[in-house]
Amino acid sequence: MRIFVALCRKHDIKPYRYPRQRRTTVMVRVHQPSFESTVGEDFRALHRELTDYFGDMVEHLIADVMNADGNDETLEQRKLPR
């Protein structure tokens, strides 16, 4: 949400919230096609970048810091109890 608000402000769009709306709700009043081509594109690019970065950090923590193997394909297969 913080990235979305920052991107809106970067593009001179004023995000707002009505009284009693949750903190996770952010409203904007814009022309949708121009919004999608500016804020939407930037948000999707940052989301991909952050997702990749987070995945790399998790791999680093598991492999280098914990000295462990987090591969779930090598889990032991057990039979269901009856």
PyMOL commands that place a pseudoatom at each C-alpha (Angstrom):
pseudoatom trace, name=CA, resn=MET, resi=1, chain=A, elem=C, hetatm=0, pos=[0.000, 0.000, 0.000]
pseudoatom trace, name=CA, resn=ARG, resi=2, chain=A, elem=C, hetatm=0, pos=[2.831, 2.403, 0.797]
pseudoatom trace, name=CA, resn=ILE, resi=3, chain=A, elem=C, hetatm=0, pos=[4.335, 1.865, -2.661]
pseudoatom trace, name=CA, resn=PHE, resi=4, chain=A, elem=C, hetatm=0, pos=[0.963, 2.516, -4.289]
pseudoatom trace, name=CA, resn=VAL, resi=5, chain=A, elem=C, hetatm=0, pos=[0.493, 5.763, -2.352]
pseudoatom trace, name=CA, resn=ALA, resi=6, chain=A, elem=C, hetatm=0, pos=[4.047, 6.875, -3.165]
pseudoatom trace, name=CA, resn=LEU, resi=7, chain=A, elem=C, hetatm=0, pos=[3.534, 6.168, -6.878]
pseudoatom trace, name=CA, resn=CYS, resi=8, chain=A, elem=C, hetatm=0, pos=[0.256, 8.090, -6.898]
pseudoatom trace, name=CA, resn=ARG, resi=9, chain=A, elem=C, hetatm=0, pos=[1.920, 11.097, -5.316]
pseudoatom trace, name=CA, resn=LYS, resi=10, chain=A, elem=C, hetatm=0, pos=[4.856, 10.834, -7.727]
pseudoatom trace, name=CA, resn=HIS, resi=11, chain=A, elem=C, hetatm=0, pos=[2.387, 11.177, -10.612]
pseudoatom trace, name=CA, resn=ASP, resi=12, chain=A, elem=C, hetatm=0, pos=[0.509, 14.072, -8.905]
pseudoatom trace, name=CA, resn=ILE, resi=13, chain=A, elem=C, hetatm=0, pos=[-2.498, 11.912, -8.017]
pseudoatom trace, name=CA, resn=LYS, resi=14, chain=A, elem=C, hetatm=0, pos=[-3.907, 12.596, -4.562]
pseudoatom trace, name=CA, resn=PRO, resi=15, chain=A, elem=C, hetatm=0, pos=[-4.892, 9.403, -2.735]
pseudoatom trace, name=CA, resn=TYR, resi=16, chain=A, elem=C, hetatm=0, pos=[-7.594, 9.737, -0.082]
pseudoatom trace, name=CA, resn=ARG, resi=17, chain=A, elem=C, hetatm=0, pos=[-9.774, 7.779, 2.301]
pseudoatom trace, name=CA, resn=TYR, resi=18, chain=A, elem=C, hetatm=0, pos=[-13.332, 8.467, 3.423]
pseudoatom trace, name=CA, resn=PRO, resi=19, chain=A, elem=C, hetatm=0, pos=[-14.066, 8.679, 7.164]
pseudoatom trace, name=CA, resn=ARG, resi=20, chain=A, elem=C, hetatm=0, pos=[-14.318, 5.259, 8.826]
pseudoatom trace, name=CA, resn=GLN, resi=21, chain=A, elem=C, hetatm=0, pos=[-12.665, 3.426, 5.917]
pseudoatom trace, name=CA, resn=ARG, resi=22, chain=A, elem=C, hetatm=0, pos=[-9.993, 0.938, 6.877]
pseudoatom trace, name=CA, resn=ARG, resi=23, chain=A, elem=C, hetatm=0, pos=[-6.341, 1.883, 6.718]
pseudoatom trace, name=CA, resn=THR, resi=24, chain=A, elem=C, hetatm=0, pos=[-5.907, -0.630, 3.918]
pseudoatom trace, name=CA, resn=THR, resi=25, chain=A, elem=C, hetatm=0, pos=[-8.372, 1.235, 1.684]
pseudoatom trace, name=CA, resn=VAL, resi=26, chain=A, elem=C, hetatm=0, pos=[-6.945, 3.874, -0.630]
pseudoatom trace, name=CA, resn=MET, resi=27, chain=A, elem=C, hetatm=0, pos=[-9.110, 5.825, -3.059]
pseudoatom trace, name=CA, resn=VAL, resi=28, chain=A, elem=C, hetatm=0, pos=[-8.083, 7.806, -6.133]
pseudoatom trace, name=CA, resn=ARG, resi=29, chain=A, elem=C, hetatm=0, pos=[-10.171, 9.766, -8.603]
pseudoatom trace, name=CA, resn=VAL, resi=30, chain=A, elem=C, hetatm=0, pos=[-8.573, 9.426, -12.038]
pseudoatom trace, name=CA, resn=HIS, resi=31, chain=A, elem=C, hetatm=0, pos=[-9.160, 8.643, -15.695]
pseudoatom trace, name=CA, resn=GLN, resi=32, chain=A, elem=C, hetatm=0, pos=[-8.603, 4.875, -15.762]
pseudoatom trace, name=CA, resn=PRO, resi=33, chain=A, elem=C, hetatm=0, pos=[-6.665, 4.445, -19.055]
pseudoatom trace, name=CA, resn=SER, resi=34, chain=A, elem=C, hetatm=0, pos=[-4.106, 7.104, -18.152]
pseudoatom trace, name=CA, resn=PHE, resi=35, chain=A, elem=C, hetatm=0, pos=[-3.858, 5.725, -14.603]
pseudoatom trace, name=CA, resn=GLU, resi=36, chain=A, elem=C, hetatm=0, pos=[-3.196, 2.203, -15.900]
pseudoatom trace, name=CA, resn=SER, resi=37, chain=A, elem=C, hetatm=0, pos=[-0.503, 3.433, -18.270]
pseudoatom trace, name=CA, resn=THR, resi=38, chain=A, elem=C, hetatm=0, pos=[1.340, 5.432, -15.596]
pseudoatom trace, name=CA, resn=VAL, resi=39, chain=A, elem=C, hetatm=0, pos=[0.802, 4.270, -12.023]
pseudoatom trace, name=CA, resn=GLY, resi=40, chain=A, elem=C, hetatm=0, pos=[-0.344, 0.770, -13.010]
pseudoatom trace, name=CA, resn=GLU, resi=41, chain=A, elem=C, hetatm=0, pos=[2.734, 0.071, -15.119]
pseudoatom trace, name=CA, resn=ASP, resi=42, chain=A, elem=C, hetatm=0, pos=[5.104, 1.429, -12.463]
pseudoatom trace, name=CA, resn=PHE, resi=43, chain=A, elem=C, hetatm=0, pos=[3.353, -0.568, -9.734]
pseudoatom trace, name=CA, resn=ARG, resi=44, chain=A, elem=C, hetatm=0, pos=[3.505, -3.840, -11.686]
pseudoatom trace, name=CA, resn=ALA, resi=45, chain=A, elem=C, hetatm=0, pos=[7.203, -3.325, -12.453]
pseudoatom trace, name=CA, resn=LEU, resi=46, chain=A, elem=C, hetatm=0, pos=[8.025, -2.605, -8.801]
pseudoatom trace, name=CA, resn=HIS, resi=47, chain=A, elem=C, hetatm=0, pos=[5.906, -5.554, -7.660]
pseudoatom trace, name=CA, resn=ARG, resi=48, chain=A, elem=C, hetatm=0, pos=[7.834, -7.927, -9.956]
pseudoatom trace, name=CA, resn=GLU, resi=49, chain=A, elem=C, hetatm=0, pos=[11.143, -6.493, -8.774]
pseudoatom trace, name=CA, resn=LEU, resi=50, chain=A, elem=C, hetatm=0, pos=[10.227, -6.772, -5.088]
pseudoatom trace, name=CA, resn=THR, resi=51, chain=A, elem=C, hetatm=0, pos=[8.880, -10.309, -5.531]
pseudoatom trace, name=CA, resn=ASP, resi=52, chain=A, elem=C, hetatm=0, pos=[12.123, -11.400, -7.189]
pseudoatom trace, name=CA, resn=TYR, resi=53, chain=A, elem=C, hetatm=0, pos=[14.175, -9.669, -4.486]
pseudoatom trace, name=CA, resn=PHE, resi=54, chain=A, elem=C, hetatm=0, pos=[12.135, -11.291, -1.714]
pseudoatom trace, name=CA, resn=GLY, resi=55, chain=A, elem=C, hetatm=0, pos=[12.544, -14.733, -3.310]
pseudoatom trace, name=CA, resn=ASP, resi=56, chain=A, elem=C, hetatm=0, pos=[16.309, -14.238, -3.567]
pseudoatom trace, name=CA, resn=MET, resi=57, chain=A, elem=C, hetatm=0, pos=[16.485, -13.126, 0.079]
pseudoatom trace, name=CA, resn=VAL, resi=58, chain=A, elem=C, hetatm=0, pos=[14.527, -16.194, 1.243]
pseudoatom trace, name=CA, resn=GLU, resi=59, chain=A, elem=C, hetatm=0, pos=[16.841, -18.488, -0.743]
pseudoatom trace, name=CA, resn=HIS, resi=60, chain=A, elem=C, hetatm=0, pos=[19.876, -16.749, 0.769]
pseudoatom trace, name=CA, resn=LEU, resi=61, chain=A, elem=C, hetatm=0, pos=[18.519, -17.058, 4.312]
pseudoatom trace, name=CA, resn=ILE, resi=62, chain=A, elem=C, hetatm=0, pos=[17.690, -20.738, 3.948]
pseudoatom trace, name=CA, resn=ALA, resi=63, chain=A, elem=C, hetatm=0, pos=[20.880, -21.800, 2.175]
pseudoatom trace, name=CA, resn=ASP, resi=64, chain=A, elem=C, hetatm=0, pos=[23.580, -19.525, 3.629]
pseudoatom trace, name=CA, resn=VAL, resi=65, chain=A, elem=C, hetatm=0, pos=[22.330, -18.353, 7.014]
pseudoatom trace, name=CA, resn=MET, resi=66, chain=A, elem=C, hetatm=0, pos=[20.447, -21.453, 8.169]
pseudoatom trace, name=CA, resn=ASN, resi=67, chain=A, elem=C, hetatm=0, pos=[22.745, -23.890, 6.325]
pseudoatom trace, name=CA, resn=ALA, resi=68, chain=A, elem=C, hetatm=0, pos=[19.674, -25.899, 5.393]
pseudoatom trace, name=CA, resn=ASP, resi=69, chain=A, elem=C, hetatm=0, pos=[17.880, -27.272, 2.383]
pseudoatom trace, name=CA, resn=GLY, resi=70, chain=A, elem=C, hetatm=0, pos=[14.366, -25.887, 1.954]
pseudoatom trace, name=CA, resn=ASN, resi=71, chain=A, elem=C, hetatm=0, pos=[13.539, -28.050, -1.070]
pseudoatom trace, name=CA, resn=ASP, resi=72, chain=A, elem=C, hetatm=0, pos=[10.029, -29.394, -0.532]
pseudoatom trace, name=CA, resn=GLU, resi=73, chain=A, elem=C, hetatm=0, pos=[10.354, -31.929, -3.362]
pseudoatom trace, name=CA, resn=THR, resi=74, chain=A, elem=C, hetatm=0, pos=[12.612, -34.093, -1.187]
pseudoatom trace, name=CA, resn=LEU, resi=75, chain=A, elem=C, hetatm=0, pos=[10.143, -34.461, 1.688]
pseudoatom trace, name=CA, resn=GLU, resi=76, chain=A, elem=C, hetatm=0, pos=[9.531, -37.923, 3.044]
pseudoatom trace, name=CA, resn=GLN, resi=77, chain=A, elem=C, hetatm=0, pos=[6.325, -39.515, 1.748]
pseudoatom trace, name=CA, resn=ARG, resi=78, chain=A, elem=C, hetatm=0, pos=[4.305, -41.121, 4.552]
pseudoatom trace, name=CA, resn=LYS, resi=79, chain=A, elem=C, hetatm=0, pos=[1.109, -43.134, 4.331]
pseudoatom trace, name=CA, resn=LEU, resi=80, chain=A, elem=C, hetatm=0, pos=[-2.058, -41.752, 5.815]
pseudoatom trace, name=CA, resn=PRO, resi=81, chain=A, elem=C, hetatm=0, pos=[-3.032, -43.291, 9.158]
pseudoatom trace, name=CA, resn=ARG, resi=82, chain=A, elem=C, hetatm=0, pos=[-6.159, -45.451, 9.110]
for i in range(1, 82): cmd.bond("trace and resi %d" % i, "trace and resi %d" % (i + 1))
show_as sticks, trace
zoom trace
